[in-house]
Amino acid sequence: MKNIIVTGTSRGIGYELALKFANAGHQVLAISRKTPRILIENKNITCLPVDLSNEADLDKVQDFLSTTWKKVDAIVHNAGSFMLKPFSETEQKDFEDIYKVNVFAVANLTRICLPFLQKGSHVVTISSMGGIQGSLKFAGLAAYSSSKGAVITLSELLAEEYKERGISFNVLALGAVQTEMLEEAFPGYQAPIKANEMADYIFDFTLTGNKYYNGKVLQVSSTNP
């Protein structure tokens, strides 16, 4: 059984994913600002209330890893911050707020986990089709989609930097999935894939994808949106 960190577990894909790993017998560190009771009650899940936009708050993760787990087999960077706003109305702070969660938190949490990652560990970052060069883009998502492009490049660089240690870094760029975030972006739109269905795919990829990929970006999209 593996030790797996999942961020953004208060709802949607992250919530479903934490439960799937735990119910399969893996130990899960669920990181989110809000913690659903069903996760707290699962014996295989440790819930840490962490504000990923606050670097100092990540000290809780380092303390837990140092005293309890000692090793990390996989990380799923699933947490995401979203904003729909015309570019002309945005300010620097809008971009900073989005990047703190979608980019800086990914870098900071990965850095904290590095001493606990080992040969065979798999770091999976959940990006978006909006971050893929040449993909269909949507007005009002300048901060969000550009941040999702940034973590793609970050993962490619980390895969190269840590390949000698046998740590794999891959990205899943998701298309439309029926989540609260999708509803915020496209009110009334019904995606063909539900959160629990996408969680099934990410579950399998996290456990086995590093056998076949490193430094890769997989486009997991049937529609966009």
N, C-alpha and C positions, 0 to 999 in steps of 0.2 A: 504494500500500500504506500501511496505517495503523500508528501506534504505539499499542498497546493494553495497558493495565494490567489484570491479573486477580489478585484476591486469593483466598486459600484454594485453592491449586492442588495441594495434596498428595494429594487424593483427590476422588472424587465428581464433581460438576458442574464445579467449578473446574479440575480436572485435565483432564477431557474438553474443556472450553472452550479452555484454553490450547493444546492440541494442534490443535484445529480452526482456530483463528486462525493458528497458525504454519504448518500444512500448507496453508493457503490463501494463504500468502505474506506475511502481516502480521508485524510485529515485536511480540513479546510480552514484557512484563515480568511474570514470574510471582512472586508474593509469597506466601510461606507459611513456617511454622517448619521444616517438613521438605520436602526437595526430592527427588522421584522421579528416578531416573537417566535415564529416557527423556526427561524434560523438559530435563535438563542436556545431553543429547546432541543435542538439536534445534538446528540452526544459527540458527533464527529466534527462539529463546527465551533470554532472560536471566533467570536465577533469582537472586532475592535472599532469603536466609534472614532473615526479619523476624518479630519477635514483635509483632503488631499491638496487643496490650494494653499495650505499653511505648511511650509517645509518643516517647521519645528514640531508639528503634530505627528510627523512620521517617526519621531523618536519612540513612540509607543510600539511601532513595528520592530524597530531595532532591539528594544528591550525584550520583547517577546521572543524574537528569534534567538537572542543571546542566551536567554534563561530556559527556554522550553524546547524549541524544535532542533536547533543546532544545524539543520540543513533544509534547503528548499529544492524540491524537485521540479516545480513548475510555477510560473506566474502568468495570470491572465489579466492584462491591463485592459479592463473593460469599462471603467468609469469614464464618463464623458460629460462635459459641460456644453450647453447648446445656447445659441442665440440667433434669432431671426430678426434682422434689422437692416434697413437700407444702408449701404456703405457710407453715403453722404451724412448720415445721422450718427455714425459711430465715432467714438473717441478712443484715444490710446488705451484708456482704462478698460474699455470693452474687450479689446484684443488681449490685454494683460490678463483679465479675468478668465477668458477662455483658455489661453495658453497655460495658465497656472495649473489647470486640471488636465488638459488634454495633451500637454507636452512636458512641462516642467515636472509634474508629478510622476510621469512615466520615467523620466530620467532619474529623479531623486529616489524613487522606490527601488528602481533597478540597482542604483549605486549602493543603497543600503543592503540589498540582498546579495550583492556580489560575493562577499566572504562566505556565504552559505550555499551558493550555487556550486555545482560540481559537474563532473563529466556526465553527460546525459541529461542535464537539466534543460528545460524548454521554456523560453520566455515568449509568450504570445501577446501581441498587441492588437487590439480591435480598432481598426480604422474604418474608413468609409469610402465608398465609391467616389464621393465628392473630393477625396484627396488624391485620386488617381489622375495622373497627367493625361489629358486628352479625353477624359470622361465628360459626360453631360454635367453641366454646372447649373446652379439655381441662384437667382437673385436673392440677396439678403443673407447669404451664408458665407460671406467673405471671411470672417474670423473663424467660424467653425471649420469650414472645408480646408482652409489654409493650414489650420492646426493639424488636421488629419493627414495632410500631405507631409507635414514636418515630422511626425512620428514614423512615417514610412522610411524616410531617409535616415532617421536616428537608428532604427532597427537594422537597416542594412549596414550601417557603420559599426554597430555593436557586434553584429554577426562576424564581421571581418576581424575586429579587435580581439574577440574572445574565442575564435575558432580553435586555437591551439589548446585551450582548456576544455574543449568539447562541449561548450555551452551553445545552444542553438537559439537564434532569435528569428522569429517569423511574424508576418503581419497577415491578418484576415481583413480585407476591405469589404465591408458588408454593403449590400444593396438595401432594398426596402424590407424591413421587418416590423411587424405590428407591435410597436412599443409606445410608451407615453411620449418619448422623444419624437417619434415619427408623427404622432398626432399634433405635436406642437409645430412641427415644420410644415405639415400638409394636412390641415384639419379636414376630416371627413374621408380622407383616402384610406382604403383598405388594402393592406399589403397581402401578398399571397402566402407569406411565411409568418408563423407565430413565433413569439419569443422562445417558447419551450422547444420548438422545432429547431431553431437556430442554435439553441443551447446544446441540443443533441450533437450537432455537427462540431461545435467548438469543443465539446467534451472529448470526442474521438480524436480530433486534431491535436489537442493539447497532449494527450497521452501517447500518440503514435506519430504525429506529423514530423517530429524532428528526426525520424528515421529516414525520411525522404527529402526533407527541405532544410535549408539554413540560409538566412539572409534573403528570403523570398517574400513576395507579396502575392497572395492568392485572392482573386476577385470572386467573392462568394455572393453572387447577385443574379437573380432571375429577372428582376426589374429594378429600375433606378429613376424615380421611385416606382 
